[in-house]
């Protein structure tokens, strides 16, 4: 029994072919007698046969199905290939070309048609606050709204004599001048009588405005303001540097002056431009509720540029009184806070008031009230034009307020009318203004030479020689400059002017 | 030229494949793709038809890349089925990952009834489905060994070389797989089939 069981255990070895020849013969003899092993062998052979046949048939069938699917796929490709003729690549290219040409045609039509239809609109300026400083010290505040000018078409001259115009360029217009900060299509013309010309939309196109006195024309290229002014020799000087621009942004006022300086004035502040060109910013101190005034120096404005009346002071921005504060709040929303130059400001009644005395004017000058002093002096000089002392006071006040050209004019009167020592001092100061403020070394050298040639006692001879030498250097006359500087060193060796002259001599080219 | 290629042995074709002959690789595909397909179809139950095709394409691409490593020391079939089993395992692993991420049930391809010569059609349908069900119920290692032995016709030593395991392990798995098929699952079916046939 145990032997039979041992032979039955050789079932798997027999199937795997691992039995020896004798053992295999013995196991086959055992199969004839053992029904279980015989059935097992037959069952396994059937199972293996079924499994192999099924696997191979499944594989063949699957391969055939894959092949058939591939053929169907290829047939579908062929079907897609037989598309209508407009699916042909050539037709596609032709359709795209036709569409592109149509778009180009429409764009060109729009472009050329918009050249004639677009317009620049001058909108009505918002209400601004004008403060009149009277000579009696009182302040009168009024509100005035300028007239509006209607729109003008492309290539038409757009003229207005209203200050503070805003030229709004619509989306169909040909020019687009952007705000510096917000980049919105907006142009703010804030100066005098303007003549606007709308030209084609090109990068180098010029947007021209003319000031009220026709002395300056402001060119606008993009967002830059350049100045163009006539020179003495009749030629026209051009500068791309910003000349006078008061552009308003949201809550800020940006002021660009002659010298290129810029000031940012917040909406809560008040920008005041005085008749002599002095500009200042007043702001309400939050700490002690006092008005703090900050003088803008050098002044961004000149009286001649502004063309304003002596008795007027122009202010813009918010004020501290309630009514103006409301207006400013409405202005703030459109960014309209800016200096507003009132050309047609009402004349004050100060013409009938008596002129103050000279001593009082001098007290004003000492206390720093140059604006009042200048107004009073100009009024008195109408009746006393030959008074050299008044001209001297006027020149000093103008010089201290930064109105250098007007100061030079006044000094010329001083040189002509005043006594010799005063006139000589006026020559020296005129030379200083020409040298340091106006950048005209030739005129400066002429005045310093007159000062040095005067028989009057020359208290500032060393300084005059030094400045004359500098003027000669600026003019390129190094030999004359060397002679003047050497004279300073020789005659005034222990002075600061001599030390400065030595430095200049060291740096002077041979 | 084609006739000459067909007459070449698998080893000679492998040498051509190693030299970059794609025609030789196509010839190998024609010769062996059905065997590989049958093996994969049984080893991985419920595998979709296009997945089987993908695996076979992958197997023969790998065969082309590995042709330079073929050293003619073993049968070509063993080399090919080693690659096939590895690719089948890779696919099974990726399928598990796909199921993990997408929770998608794999596309099940049920075997259509095949014709058989020794049994009636109804019997054959029942037997083939039963055989497949029994094979599917086996574990992966047992099914793999059994398919390589029965369908591909490899010996225990060759299966051990293909699967990189010891021959004794192969024998053990074969023994257990046979016992599971015959004694526990297929016995009633075969008994019924034999009893129907005996009268």
Interface residues (C-beta under 8 A of the other chain):
Chain A: X12 X15 X16 X17 X18 X39 X40 X42 X43 X44 X46 X47 X48 X49 X50 X51 X52 X53 X54 X55 X56 X57 X58 X59 X60 X61 X62 X63 X65 X66
Chain B: X33 X34 X35 X37 X38 X39 X41 X42 X49 X50 X52 X53 X109 X111 X112 X114 X115 X116 X118 X124 X127 X128 X131 X132 X135 X147 X150 X151 X155 X156 X171 X174 X175 X178 X181 X182 X186 X187 X190 X193 X194
